[in-house]
Amino acid sequence: MTRLEISFNIAENYAKQYAEFNGLTDEDKRHVVNGLLSIVNWYNKQEELGDKTPAHGFLGSFLEGVVKNDFIKAVTNADPVNFRCLAVYARFIFNIMPKDYREKAKLL
């Protein structure tokens, strides 16, 4: 199993715990899991680049708002599926992501 597959499984299994996620269609579930995976991929790329070079291109406006803890940016850029699952993203960031993600998000 590749690192990407492992990350995908972690994101998917984590999201399955929440009612907001379980009420979605399979396509919408993949959409949310891919969003969670994008956050993990951004973090991993930022780890490689260090503290001086921002890892651009991994996050859209919605996910950038999520990782920067910018509620207004996240809400105003969320599509209907991500809007419905804002709590899933918040819980994922709080419970799964390393706490130094906040320092890395300042580079965005």
N, C-alpha and C positions, 0 to 999 in steps of 0.2 A: 504494500500500500504506500502510495506516495505521500509526501508532506501535504500536498493539496487535498488529497482524498481524506486524510486524517482531519485536517482543518474543517473540511466540508461536513464530515460526520459529527464532529464536535458541535458545530454551529446548528446542524439539523437536530441532533439529539437534545441540545439545550432548548431550542425553540419549541419543541414538542411538549414541553412542560406547561405551556401557557394556553389558556382558552382562546385568546386573541388569535393565536397561530392556528390552532386546531380547527377553527371554523372556516378556514380559507380553502380555496380550491387547490389542487396539486400544483397548478401553474403559479398561483400566488404564493404558495409555500416556498417553491423554488426561488421566487423573486426575493423573498425575505431572507432565505438562507444565503443567497448570493450576496445580498447586502451585508450580512454579518461576515461572510467570507471576505468581502472587499475590505472591511475594517481590519481583519486579521492580516490580510496581504499588505495593506498599507503599513501597519505596525511593523511587520517583518522587514519590509523594504526600508522603512525609516531606521530600523536597527542596523541594517547594512550600511546606510549612508552616513550615519552619525548625527551629531547634534548641530551641524552647520548647514547641511543641504536638505531642503524639504523634498519629500517624496510626493511629487505631483502626479496626477493622472490616475490615481487609484480610487479617489472619492469624488462623487458628484456633489452638488450643492447641499442636498439633503444629508448625505453621510458626513460631509464636512461639518455641518451644523451639529450633528449628533456627537462627533468626537470632540468638537470644540466646546461642547456643552452650551451651545447657542440655541436656546429653545425657539426663538422667533425664526431663525434661519432654517432650522429643521422643520418646523411646522409649515412654514410658507413654501417650502420646496418639496414637501412630501407628496407623493402620489397617493391615491386613496388607499392602496394596500399598506404602504409604509405608514401612513397617518394612523390607520387602524392598529398597527403594530408598534407604535412608538414605545410603549412600555416594554415590549420584548427587546428592543434595541437598548433601552436604558438598563434593563436588568443584565443583558449580555455584557455591556460595557462595565457595569459595576461589579459583576460576579466573575467574569471570565478574563477580561483584559488585564494585563499587568498594570499596576497603578502608575507607572511612569508614562503611560500613554498620554497623560495630560501635558507633560513636558514636551513630548513629541508633537502634540497637536498645536502647540504654540508656534511651530514653524510654518504652519499652513497659512 
